[in-house]
Amino acid sequence: MSQIATRTMVRVEEIHKSYGREPAAVHALRGVSFEVGRGELVALKGRSGSGKTTLLNIVGGLDTPDRGRVSVDGDDLSDLGEEGLLALRRDRIGFVFQSFGLIPILTAAENVGVPLRMRRADPREREERVELLLSLVGLADHAEQRPTELSGGQQQRVAIARALANAPALLIADEPTGQLDAETGHAVMELLRAVVRSEQVTALVATHDATLLDLADRVLELRDGRIVEH
C-alpha cells in the first residue's frame, strides 16, 4: 500500500486483542478506536494490566490484533507484511522503553548511533546526527561514557536520543519514567515534550506520571479494555 498524506499520524479502528482460550481468556483490548494527529503528544494512562503495553505494541507493529485495523503515517499495518513492518519500525517509528535497553559495552554515542548503522548511514552523517541528538538531550559531555557510568535519568536521555536517531515520524514510549525518581522523571518528561516540538515528531506515551499528563495535548485512558478520552 502506498503511503497517503494525511493529518492523522495514527488511526486505530475497533482493535480487539485477547490472550488464552475461553472461558478463561483475558480480553486486553475490546474495540479500541482513536486517532493521533501529526505533531501531537498523546498520553495513554490506565491501571497496571489495563492493556497499555499491548496497545503500544500493536500500534508499533510489534504485535497484531485479533480484529481491527491500525494505520501509521498513512500505511495500513495489515498490508505491509514482515519486511514492510521491519522497515516501518526501523525508519519511521522510534521506541523508548522503561528498561532503557542500552547496550552495556557501547558508549552513549555508540548507542545513539546504532539505528543509523543499521540503515548504513554515511559515517559523517551518523557522527553529526549523534552529536546533535546528544546535545539536544543535554549529554554532549557524556558521549564517551558507557551506561554503567551514567545515572538512570541520563540513560533514559540516551535512549530518547537513540529513538530519534532516524528522525522518526512517530515516537512510542512505554512508561519512560517508570524506573526514575520523581524529580528525574519530571526532567525526562519535560525533555520529551521539548524534543517532540523541536524534532516535529508525534508521540504516544503510556505513563502514570502526572507531569506528562499535564504536558500532553490529550490524555486517553484505557479502562476495561476500552478508551476513555479526557
DOTI-536320 format. One record per residue (C-alpha): residue in three letters; x, y, z; chain; residue number from 1. Coordinates in pm, 1 decimal. Layout:
% residues N
    aa         c1         c2         c3   ch     i
   ALA          X          Y          Z    A   NUM
...
***
This chain:
% residues 230
    aa         c1         c2         c3   ch     i
   MET        0.0        0.0        0.0    A     1
   SER      140.9      339.2      -93.7    A     2
   GLN      177.1      597.8      175.0    A     3
   ILE     -104.1      853.7      184.7    A     4
   ALA      -52.1     1211.3      300.9    A     5
   THR     -284.3     1279.2      593.7    A     6
   ARG     -307.4     1496.2      902.9    A     7
   THR     -357.5     1180.4     1106.1    A     8
   MET      -40.3     1000.8     1217.4    A     9
   VAL     -207.3      707.7     1396.5    A    10
   ARG     -552.2      565.1     1330.7    A    11
   VAL     -674.9      273.9     1542.8    A    12
   GLU    -1009.2      120.0     1446.4    A    13
   GLU    -1200.9     -132.4     1657.9    A    14
   ILE     -895.2     -317.4     1785.4    A    15
   HIS     -958.1     -638.3     1981.3    A    16
   LYS     -688.7     -846.5     2148.9    A    17
   SER     -731.0    -1146.3     2379.1    A    18
   TYR     -494.3    -1395.4     2538.4    A    19
   GLY     -580.1    -1754.4     2621.8    A    20
   ARG     -893.5    -1953.7     2546.9    A    21
   GLU    -1248.8    -1911.3     2661.5    A    22
   PRO    -1382.4    -1920.4     2923.9    A    23
   ALA    -1052.3    -1817.7     3085.9    A    24
   ALA     -943.8    -1576.4     2809.2    A    25
   VAL     -812.5    -1234.8     2908.7    A    26
   HIS     -963.1     -962.0     2690.4    A    27
   ALA     -690.4     -695.3     2689.9    A    28
   LEU     -848.4     -469.7     2426.5    A    29
   ARG    -1219.0     -451.1     2344.1    A    30
   GLY    -1296.5     -241.5     2037.4    A    31
   VAL    -1034.0       29.9     2091.2    A    32
   SER    -1055.8      322.5     1848.4    A    33
   PHE     -876.5      659.0     1844.3    A    34
   GLU     -666.0      889.0     1627.8    A    35
   VAL     -346.5     1081.4     1692.1    A    36
   GLY     -279.2     1386.6     1478.2    A    37
   ARG       60.8     1476.7     1340.4    A    38
   GLY      268.5     1667.5     1594.0    A    39
   GLU       50.8     1566.6     1888.6    A    40
   LEU      181.7     1436.6     2219.3    A    41
   VAL      -84.6     1197.6     2348.1    A    42
   ALA      -57.4     1034.6     2690.2    A    43
   LEU     -207.0      690.8     2747.4    A    44
   LYS     -294.2      609.9     3107.2    A    45
   GLY     -456.3      317.6     3282.0    A    46
   ARG     -406.8       81.5     3572.6    A    47
   SER     -138.1     -185.5     3558.5    A    48
   GLY     -262.8     -465.5     3336.8    A    49
   SER     -508.3     -240.4     3154.5    A    50
   GLY     -355.7     -321.7     2814.0    A    51
   LYS     -138.4      -13.6     2757.0    A    52
   THR      170.5     -209.8     2653.0    A    53
   THR      -36.8     -440.0     2433.3    A    54
   LEU     -186.5     -138.8     2257.1    A    55
   LEU      151.9       28.4     2206.4    A    56
   ASN      297.5     -293.8     2067.0    A    57
   ILE       11.8     -320.0     1817.7    A    58
   VAL       49.0       42.9     1707.8    A    59
   GLY      425.1       -9.5     1673.5    A    60
   GLY      386.9     -319.4     1460.1    A    61
   LEU      539.4     -547.2     1725.0    A    62
   ASP      214.3     -739.3     1774.4    A    63
   THR     -101.6     -796.9     1573.0    A    64
   PRO     -464.0     -753.0     1681.2    A    65
   ASP     -722.7    -1029.7     1668.7    A    66
   ARG     -957.2     -791.3     1489.3    A    67
   GLY     -948.3     -430.6     1376.1    A    68
   ARG     -710.2     -211.4     1177.8    A    69
   VAL     -418.8       18.6     1253.6    A    70
   SER     -257.9      271.2     1020.4    A    71
   VAL       62.6      462.5     1095.3    A    72
   ASP      194.6      750.2      886.6    A    73
   GLY      -55.8      669.8      612.0    A    74
   ASP       11.8      295.3      591.2    A    75
   ASP     -228.2       19.0      697.2    A    76
   LEU      -11.6     -217.9      900.9    A    77
   SER     -205.8     -524.0      785.0    A    78
   ASP      -93.3     -452.6      427.2    A    79
   LEU      278.8     -423.1      496.1    A    80
   GLY      399.3     -779.1      556.8    A    81
   GLU      704.4     -864.7      765.6    A    82
   GLU      955.3     -670.8      553.7    A    83
   GLY      728.9     -368.5      541.6    A    84
   LEU      675.4     -374.8      918.1    A    85
   LEU     1051.0     -405.0      973.8    A    86
   ALA     1111.9     -101.9      752.7    A    87
   LEU      838.1       92.4      932.3    A    88
   ARG      988.1       19.2     1276.0    A    89
   ARG     1339.0       95.0     1154.4    A    90
   ASP     1271.7      413.9      961.0    A    91
   ARG      953.7      577.7     1087.7    A    92
   ILE      895.4      470.2     1448.6    A    93
   GLY     1119.5      532.9     1749.1    A    94
   PHE     1072.8      326.9     2066.4    A    95
   VAL     1154.8      424.2     2427.0    A    96
   PHE     1113.5      159.5     2697.0    A    97
   GLN     1103.0      167.5     3075.2    A    98
   SER     1413.9      -52.1     3094.3    A    99
   PHE     1624.8      186.2     2875.9    A   100
   GLY     1752.4     -105.0     2662.3    A   101
   LEU     2101.7       34.3     2609.5    A   102
   ILE     2388.9     -192.2     2501.6    A   103
   PRO     2626.3     -205.3     2803.2    A   104
   ILE     2954.7     -234.0     2610.5    A   105
   LEU     2881.8       67.2     2388.7    A   106
   THR     2932.1      431.6     2476.7    A   107
   ALA     2641.9      675.7     2482.4    A   108
   ALA     2738.0      798.1     2135.7    A   109
   GLU     2765.1      444.3     2000.9    A   110
   ASN     2425.3      350.8     2146.0    A   111
   VAL     2262.3      650.8     1979.7    A   112
   GLY     2432.9      561.7     1653.1    A   113
   VAL     2308.0      200.5     1639.4    A   114
   PRO     1990.9      275.1     1434.3    A   115
   LEU     2199.2      478.1     1188.4    A   116
   ARG     2445.7      192.1     1147.1    A   117
   MET     2157.4      -46.3     1083.9    A   118
   ARG     2045.4      158.8      786.8    A   119
   ARG     2407.0      207.7      675.0    A   120
   ALA     2406.0      584.8      709.1    A   121
   ASP     2715.5      766.4      589.3    A   122
   PRO     2969.2      773.7      879.4    A   123
   ARG     2999.4     1150.7      870.3    A   124
   GLU     2620.5     1193.2      866.0    A   125
   ARG     2597.2      947.2     1154.8    A   126
   GLU     2853.4     1131.8     1366.5    A   127
   GLU     2685.6     1465.9     1306.3    A   128
   ARG     2340.0     1329.7     1390.3    A   129
   VAL     2465.3     1160.1     1708.2    A   130
   GLU     2639.9     1478.1     1820.3    A   131
   LEU     2325.1     1682.6     1755.0    A   132
   LEU     2099.9     1443.5     1946.2    A   133
   LEU     2328.2     1411.8     2248.5    A   134
   SER     2339.1     1790.1     2261.7    A   135
   LEU     1959.5     1801.8     2231.3    A   136
   VAL     1915.8     1577.1     2536.2    A   137
   GLY     2186.1     1758.9     2734.8    A   138
   LEU     2452.2     1486.9     2722.5    A   139
   ALA     2711.9     1629.0     2485.3    A   140
   ASP     2976.9     1595.1     2758.4    A   141
   HIS     2890.0     1228.5     2823.6    A   142
   ALA     2929.6     1089.2     2471.2    A   143
   GLU     3213.9      851.9     2562.6    A   144
   GLN     3060.6      715.4     2882.7    A   145
   ARG     2902.3      371.1     2897.0    A   146
   PRO     2558.3      307.0     3050.2    A   147
   THR     2703.7      187.2     3382.2    A   148
   GLU     2877.2      524.4     3415.4    A   149
   LEU     2550.3      715.3     3373.9    A   150
   SER     2260.4      778.2     3610.6    A   151
   GLY     1916.4      635.4     3535.8    A   152
   GLY     1795.3      970.0     3408.3    A   153
   GLN     2098.7     1005.1     3183.3    A   154
   GLN     2046.9      653.9     3047.1    A   155
   GLN     1687.7      735.7     2959.6    A   156
   ARG     1805.4     1052.9     2785.9    A   157
   VAL     2041.0      840.6     2577.0    A   158
   ALA     1750.7      606.8     2498.3    A   159
   ILE     1539.7      903.0     2383.1    A   160
   ALA     1825.3     1028.4     2164.6    A   161
   ARG     1862.8      679.6     2014.4    A   162
   ALA     1489.1      663.1     1942.4    A   163
   LEU     1520.2      990.1     1748.8    A   164
   ALA     1827.5      882.9     1550.7    A   165
   ASN     1645.8      805.9     1226.4    A   166
   ALA     1419.4     1112.7     1257.0    A   167
   PRO     1104.7      900.6     1308.7    A   168
   ALA      757.4     1029.7     1235.2    A   169
   LEU      621.0      859.4     1548.5    A   170
   LEU      773.5      814.5     1893.9    A   171
   ILE      625.2      538.6     2111.7    A   172
   ALA      724.9      540.6     2478.7    A   173
   ASP      614.3      280.2     2733.6    A   174
   GLU      640.5      411.4     3091.2    A   175
   PRO      962.9      605.2     3015.6    A   176
   THR      994.9      728.8     3375.1    A   177
   GLY      894.6      403.0     3543.6    A   178
   GLN     1244.4      341.2     3685.9    A   179
   LEU     1321.2      702.2     3775.6    A   180
   ASP     1264.6      907.9     4089.2    A   181
   ALA     1005.4     1184.9     4076.2    A   182
   GLU     1248.4     1471.9     4015.0    A   183
   THR     1439.3     1290.0     3741.7    A   184
   GLY     1115.5     1168.2     3587.6    A   185
   HIS      986.2     1525.2     3571.2    A   186
   ALA     1304.5     1635.3     3392.1    A   187
   VAL     1275.8     1349.4     3141.8    A   188
   MET      911.8     1433.6     3074.0    A   189
   GLU      999.0     1798.9     3015.8    A   190
   LEU     1269.1     1682.1     2776.5    A   191
   LEU     1026.8     1453.0     2596.2    A   192
   ARG      787.9     1740.5     2543.6    A   193
   ALA     1071.3     1962.9     2418.2    A   194
   VAL     1203.2     1709.4     2166.2    A   195
   VAL      853.7     1642.6     2032.3    A   196
   ARG      836.5     2009.9     1947.9    A   197
   SER     1194.8     2056.9     1824.1    A   198
   GLU     1203.2     1737.1     1616.2    A   199
   GLN      842.6     1779.6     1496.2    A   200
   VAL      760.9     1422.9     1593.1    A   201
   THR      429.4     1272.4     1703.0    A   202
   ALA      438.0     1091.0     2038.4    A   203
   LEU      219.0      827.9     2203.4    A   204
   VAL      332.3      774.0     2561.3    A   205
   ALA      198.8      530.6     2820.3    A   206
   THR      256.7      672.4     3167.2    A   207
   HIS      140.5      703.0     3526.1    A   208
   ASP      341.9     1024.2     3559.2    A   209
   ALA      114.6     1319.6     3635.8    A   210
   THR      377.2     1551.1     3485.8    A   211
   LEU      331.4     1414.2     3137.3    A   212
   LEU      -43.5     1402.8     3174.0    A   213
   ASP      -25.8     1778.4     3233.3    A   214
   LEU      214.3     1829.6     2941.3    A   215
   ALA       24.3     1615.3     2691.7    A   216
   ASP     -200.3     1762.3     2424.6    A   217
   ARG     -456.2     1492.2     2504.9    A   218
   VAL     -497.1     1212.2     2756.4    A   219
   LEU     -650.5      877.1     2667.0    A   220
   GLU     -739.9      629.9     2940.4    A   221
   LEU     -766.6      255.0     2894.4    A   222
   ARG    -1041.2      122.8     3117.9    A   223
   ASP    -1180.4     -230.5     3093.1    A   224
   GLY    -1015.3     -269.2     2753.5    A   225
   ARG    -1175.6       44.6     2609.3    A   226
   ILE    -1060.5      402.2     2551.1    A   227
   VAL    -1195.9      691.6     2755.1    A   228
   GLU    -1081.9     1034.5     2638.8    A   229
   HIS    -1032.9     1311.4     2895.7    A   230
***
